[in-house]
Amino acid sequence: MRNEKPGGHGERSVAVGVADMALHDLAAKAAGVPLYRWISDHHGDGDPDEDVFVYAAGGYYAPGKTLGDLQDEMRGFLDAGYEIVKMKIGGADLAEDLRRIEAVIDVLGGDGSRLMVDVNGKFDLRTALDYGQAIDQYGLFWYEEVGDPLDYGLNATLSEHYRHPIATGENLFSLQDARNLIRYGGMRPDRDFIQVDPALSYGLTEYRRVLDMLALHGWSSRRCVPHGGHQFSLHIASALKLGGNESYPGEFQPTGGFTDDAVITGGRVAPGDLPGIGLEGKARFHEVLRGLHD
C-alpha cells in the first residue's frame, strides 16, 4: 500500500484483506492460540466474549420455490439452533414480498422482531420508502442495504421515515467510506447496525480503524455485525465485542457456516479452540485449500 493514491478501494481492498487475514491466522497459530484470543490480548481488553450472536441468512428467490419451501428453509434454521433469520426481498413485487414476509413470521411464532430483510441495494428512494411504510407494522429486526451503498442521501431520508433499525455497510471497503456513511447517511447509533466486512475491507487492521472512528462518533462496537458469515469475522466479533456475526448455513458451501463441530445454541456460537482462524475444522473447505497447495 505504500505510495498508493487514495481511493480505488474496490480493486484492492479484498486482496489486502485476504493477506491481512492470512497473516493474523499465522500469528495466532505461531502463538498456539485461537485467533480471538490473540486479537483480544493484543488489541482488546483480554476478556473476549465466550460466544457470539449469529443469525442464519437465506431466503433467496429460486425458480419454483414456494412459500412452503421458504417456511421449511426457515424451520431448518430454527432447528439448527438459530433464533434470528434473514430473507431476501425486492426480487418480487411488494404484495408478493409481504406474503413471503408474513409466511416467515408465521414460522417465527408471529414475532417479526426475529426476522431481517435484505434488499441487496436494489431500491430507489421511492421504493425504499414504500417498502418501509409497508413493513413498519412487523417491527423487523432490521431492514438491510436498502439502496445503493454509496447513496448516503437515500439512507438518510429513509432513516427520517422508517423508525425501526436499518443495517448497511457490507459494500463499504474503507475507513473513509464508513466515515462518510456515519457523517451523511443518517445512521442512528441507538438502533442501526454497521455491516462492514473485515475480509473485504483491508482486513482487521483497517477494521480496527473503523471501530475507532465509530467510537469517536458515539457508536458502540455492539452495533457492528459484520457481513459475510465467515470464521475470520467470528473471531473478531468475540475478541472486540461486536454485536454478532452473519452465518450462511445453507449457502456458499464449502465456505459458508463455521467449523464442523460448531454448535449453535440459543442463536449463539463459540469460535472454537483450534489455533488461528480454525479453517482446518471445516473439512470440505480444508480439502479445497489443500488442493490449491498441491
C-alpha positions as CSV (number, residue, x, y, z in Angstrom):
1,M,0.0,0.0,0.0
2,R,3.0,2.3,0.1
3,N,2.8,5.2,-2.4
4,E,-0.8,4.2,-3.4
5,K,-3.0,7.1,-4.3
6,P,-6.3,7.4,-2.2
7,G,-9.4,5.7,-3.4
8,G,-9.8,2.6,-5.6
9,H,-10.8,0.6,-2.6
10,G,-12.9,-1.9,-4.6
11,E,-10.0,-3.1,-6.7
12,R,-7.6,-3.9,-3.9
13,S,-9.3,-4.0,-0.6
14,V,-10.2,-7.7,-0.8
15,A,-6.7,-8.7,-1.9
16,V,-5.2,-6.8,1.0
17,G,-7.9,-8.1,3.3
18,V,-7.1,-11.7,2.4
19,A,-3.4,-11.1,3.0
20,D,-4.2,-9.4,6.4
21,M,-6.4,-12.4,7.3
22,A,-3.7,-14.9,6.5
23,L,-1.1,-13.0,8.5
24,H,-3.3,-12.9,11.5
25,D,-4.0,-16.6,11.2
26,L,-0.3,-17.3,11.1
27,A,0.4,-15.0,14.1
28,A,-2.2,-16.8,16.2
29,K,-1.0,-20.3,15.0
30,A,2.6,-19.3,15.9
31,A,1.3,-18.4,19.4
32,G,-0.7,-21.6,19.6
33,V,-4.0,-19.9,20.4
34,P,-7.3,-19.3,18.7
35,L,-7.4,-16.0,16.7
36,Y,-10.0,-14.5,19.0
37,R,-7.7,-14.9,22.0
38,W,-4.7,-13.4,20.1
39,I,-6.8,-10.4,19.0
40,S,-8.2,-9.9,22.4
41,D,-4.8,-10.0,24.1
42,H,-3.2,-7.7,21.5
43,H,-6.0,-5.3,20.6
44,G,-8.8,-5.9,23.0
45,D,-9.3,-6.0,26.8
46,G,-8.0,-9.5,27.2
47,D,-11.5,-10.7,28.1
48,P,-13.2,-11.9,24.9
49,D,-16.8,-12.9,24.6
50,E,-17.1,-16.7,25.1
51,D,-19.7,-16.9,22.3
52,V,-21.2,-14.7,19.6
53,F,-24.7,-13.9,18.4
54,V,-25.2,-15.3,14.9
55,Y,-28.2,-15.2,12.6
56,A,-29.0,-17.5,9.7
57,A,-29.1,-15.8,6.2
58,G,-31.1,-17.4,3.4
59,G,-34.5,-16.9,2.0
60,Y,-33.2,-16.5,-1.6
61,Y,-35.5,-16.4,-4.6
62,A,-35.4,-19.6,-6.8
63,P,-37.5,-20.9,-9.7
64,G,-40.4,-22.9,-8.4
65,K,-39.6,-22.0,-4.7
66,T,-43.0,-21.9,-2.9
67,L,-44.0,-20.2,0.3
68,G,-44.0,-23.6,1.9
69,D,-40.4,-24.2,0.7
70,L,-39.4,-20.8,2.2
71,Q,-41.0,-21.8,5.5
72,D,-39.3,-25.2,5.6
73,E,-35.9,-23.5,5.0
74,M,-36.5,-21.2,8.0
75,R,-37.7,-24.1,10.2
76,G,-34.4,-25.8,9.3
77,F,-32.5,-22.8,10.7
78,L,-34.5,-22.8,13.9
79,D,-33.9,-26.5,14.3
80,A,-30.2,-25.9,13.9
81,G,-30.2,-23.5,16.9
82,Y,-30.6,-20.1,15.3
83,E,-33.2,-17.7,16.7
84,I,-32.9,-14.8,14.2
85,V,-33.2,-15.4,10.4
86,K,-32.8,-13.3,7.3
87,M,-34.5,-13.4,3.9
88,K,-34.2,-11.5,0.6
89,I,-36.8,-9.0,-0.6
90,G,-37.0,-6.8,-3.7
91,G,-37.0,-9.7,-6.2
92,A,-40.8,-9.7,-6.4
93,D,-43.4,-7.0,-6.2
94,L,-44.4,-5.6,-2.9
95,A,-47.6,-7.6,-2.5
96,E,-45.7,-10.9,-3.0
97,D,-42.9,-9.9,-0.7
98,L,-45.3,-9.1,2.0
99,R,-46.8,-12.6,1.6
100,R,-43.3,-14.0,1.9
101,I,-42.5,-12.0,5.0
102,E,-45.8,-13.0,6.7
103,A,-45.1,-16.6,5.9
104,V,-41.8,-16.5,7.6
105,I,-43.1,-14.5,10.6
106,D,-45.7,-17.3,11.0
107,V,-42.8,-19.8,11.3
108,L,-41.3,-17.5,13.9
109,G,-44.4,-17.7,16.1
110,G,-45.7,-14.3,14.9
111,D,-42.7,-12.4,16.2
112,G,-41.4,-10.1,13.4
113,S,-38.5,-8.9,15.6
114,R,-36.8,-12.2,14.8
115,L,-36.7,-11.5,11.1
116,M,-34.3,-9.5,9.0
117,V,-35.0,-8.5,5.4
118,D,-32.2,-7.7,2.8
119,V,-32.7,-5.7,-0.4
120,N,-29.1,-6.1,-1.7
121,G,-29.0,-2.4,-2.6
122,K,-31.8,-2.6,-5.2
123,F,-34.3,0.1,-4.3
124,D,-34.5,3.7,-5.4
125,L,-35.8,6.2,-2.8
126,R,-39.5,5.9,-3.6
127,T,-39.4,2.1,-3.5
128,A,-37.4,2.2,-0.3
129,L,-40.0,4.4,1.4
130,D,-42.9,2.4,0.1
131,Y,-41.5,-0.8,1.4
132,G,-40.5,0.8,4.6
133,Q,-44.1,2.0,5.2
134,A,-45.5,-1.4,4.3
135,I,-43.2,-3.4,6.6
136,D,-43.3,-0.9,9.6
137,Q,-46.2,-3.0,11.1
138,Y,-44.0,-6.0,11.5
139,G,-41.3,-4.5,13.8
140,L,-38.5,-6.3,11.9
141,F,-35.0,-6.9,13.4
142,W,-33.6,-4.8,10.6
143,Y,-34.2,-3.5,7.0
144,E,-30.9,-4.1,5.2
145,E,-28.9,-2.4,2.4
146,V,-32.0,-0.8,1.1
147,G,-30.3,1.4,-1.7
148,D,-27.0,1.8,-3.4
149,P,-24.3,1.6,-0.7
150,L,-22.9,5.0,-1.6
151,D,-26.3,6.8,-1.8
152,Y,-26.0,8.3,1.6
153,G,-28.8,10.7,0.9
154,L,-31.2,7.8,0.3
155,N,-30.2,6.2,3.5
156,A,-30.5,9.4,5.4
157,T,-34.0,10.1,4.1
158,L,-35.1,6.6,4.8
159,S,-33.9,6.9,8.4
160,E,-36.2,10.0,8.8
161,H,-39.2,8.0,7.8
162,Y,-38.5,4.4,9.0
163,R,-38.5,4.1,12.7
164,H,-37.1,0.6,13.0
165,P,-33.5,-0.5,12.6
166,I,-31.6,-0.1,9.4
167,A,-28.4,-2.1,8.5
168,T,-25.9,-1.4,5.9
169,G,-22.1,-1.1,5.2
170,E,-21.2,-4.5,3.7
171,N,-20.2,-2.8,0.4
172,L,-18.1,-0.1,2.1
173,F,-14.5,-1.1,1.8
174,S,-12.5,1.5,3.7
175,L,-12.4,3.8,6.7
176,Q,-13.2,6.7,4.5
177,D,-16.4,5.2,3.1
178,A,-17.5,4.1,6.6
179,R,-16.9,7.6,7.9
180,N,-19.0,9.1,5.1
181,L,-21.8,6.7,6.0
182,I,-21.8,7.9,9.6
183,R,-21.4,11.6,8.6
184,Y,-24.0,11.7,5.8
185,G,-26.1,8.5,5.9
186,G,-28.4,9.3,8.8
187,M,-27.4,6.2,10.7
188,R,-28.7,6.2,14.3
189,P,-26.4,4.8,16.9
190,D,-29.2,3.8,19.2
191,R,-30.8,1.3,16.8
192,D,-29.0,0.8,13.5
193,F,-26.3,-1.7,12.5
194,I,-23.0,-1.4,10.7
195,Q,-22.1,-4.4,8.5
196,V,-18.5,-3.6,7.3
197,D,-16.9,-6.9,6.4
198,P,-13.2,-7.1,7.6
199,A,-12.3,-9.6,4.9
200,L,-13.5,-7.3,2.1
201,S,-12.1,-4.1,3.5
202,Y,-8.3,-4.4,4.0
203,G,-8.6,-6.9,7.0
204,L,-8.6,-6.5,10.7
205,T,-6.0,-3.6,10.6
206,E,-8.5,-1.3,8.7
207,Y,-11.5,-2.7,10.6
208,R,-9.9,-1.5,13.9
209,R,-9.6,2.0,12.4
210,V,-13.3,1.8,11.5
211,L,-14.2,0.8,15.1
212,D,-12.1,3.7,16.4
213,M,-13.9,6.1,14.1
214,L,-17.3,4.8,15.2
215,A,-16.4,5.2,18.9
216,L,-15.5,8.9,18.2
217,H,-19.0,9.3,16.8
218,G,-20.7,7.7,19.8
219,W,-21.2,4.2,18.4
220,S,-20.8,1.1,20.5
221,S,-19.0,-1.9,19.0
222,R,-22.1,-3.9,19.7
223,R,-23.8,-2.1,16.8
224,C,-21.4,-3.8,14.4
225,V,-22.4,-7.1,12.9
226,P,-20.1,-8.0,10.0
227,H,-21.4,-9.3,6.7
228,G,-20.0,-12.5,5.2
229,G,-20.7,-15.3,7.6
230,H,-17.0,-16.4,7.8
231,Q,-14.8,-17.5,10.7
232,F,-12.5,-14.5,10.5
233,S,-15.3,-12.2,11.5
234,L,-16.5,-14.6,14.1
235,H,-13.2,-14.4,15.9
236,I,-13.1,-10.6,15.6
237,A,-16.6,-10.4,16.9
238,S,-15.6,-12.4,20.0
239,A,-12.3,-10.6,20.6
240,L,-13.5,-7.0,20.1
241,K,-17.0,-7.5,21.5
242,L,-19.1,-6.8,18.4
243,G,-22.8,-7.3,18.2
244,G,-22.7,-10.5,16.3
245,N,-21.8,-12.1,13.0
246,E,-23.7,-13.3,9.9
247,S,-24.0,-17.1,9.1
248,Y,-24.7,-18.9,5.9
249,P,-25.5,-22.4,7.0
250,G,-27.1,-23.4,3.6
251,E,-25.3,-21.2,1.1
252,F,-21.8,-20.7,-0.4
253,Q,-20.5,-24.1,0.5
254,P,-18.0,-25.2,1.4
255,T,-17.0,-21.8,2.9
256,G,-20.4,-20.9,4.4
257,G,-21.0,-21.6,8.1
258,F,-18.5,-22.4,10.8
259,T,-16.4,-25.4,11.9
260,D,-18.0,-28.8,11.5
261,D,-18.2,-29.3,15.3
262,A,-19.7,-25.8,15.9
263,V,-22.9,-25.9,17.9
264,I,-25.5,-23.1,17.7
265,T,-27.3,-22.8,21.0
266,G,-29.8,-20.0,21.6
267,G,-28.6,-18.2,18.4
268,R,-25.0,-18.1,19.7
269,V,-21.8,-20.0,18.8
270,A,-18.3,-20.2,20.2
271,P,-15.3,-19.5,17.9
272,G,-13.7,-22.8,18.9
273,D,-10.3,-23.8,20.3
274,L,-8.3,-24.5,17.1
275,P,-5.2,-22.4,16.7
276,G,-5.6,-19.4,14.3
277,I,-8.9,-19.0,12.4
278,G,-9.6,-22.7,12.6
279,L,-10.2,-23.3,8.9
280,E,-8.9,-26.8,9.4
281,G,-12.0,-27.6,11.3
282,K,-14.2,-27.2,8.2
283,A,-13.3,-30.4,6.4
284,R,-14.7,-29.7,2.9
285,F,-13.1,-26.2,2.8
286,H,-9.8,-27.5,4.1
287,E,-9.8,-30.0,1.3
288,V,-10.2,-27.2,-1.2
289,L,-7.3,-25.3,0.4
290,R,-5.0,-28.3,0.4
291,G,-5.9,-28.9,-3.3
292,L,-4.8,-25.4,-4.1
293,H,-1.5,-26.0,-2.3
294,D,-0.9,-29.4,-4.1
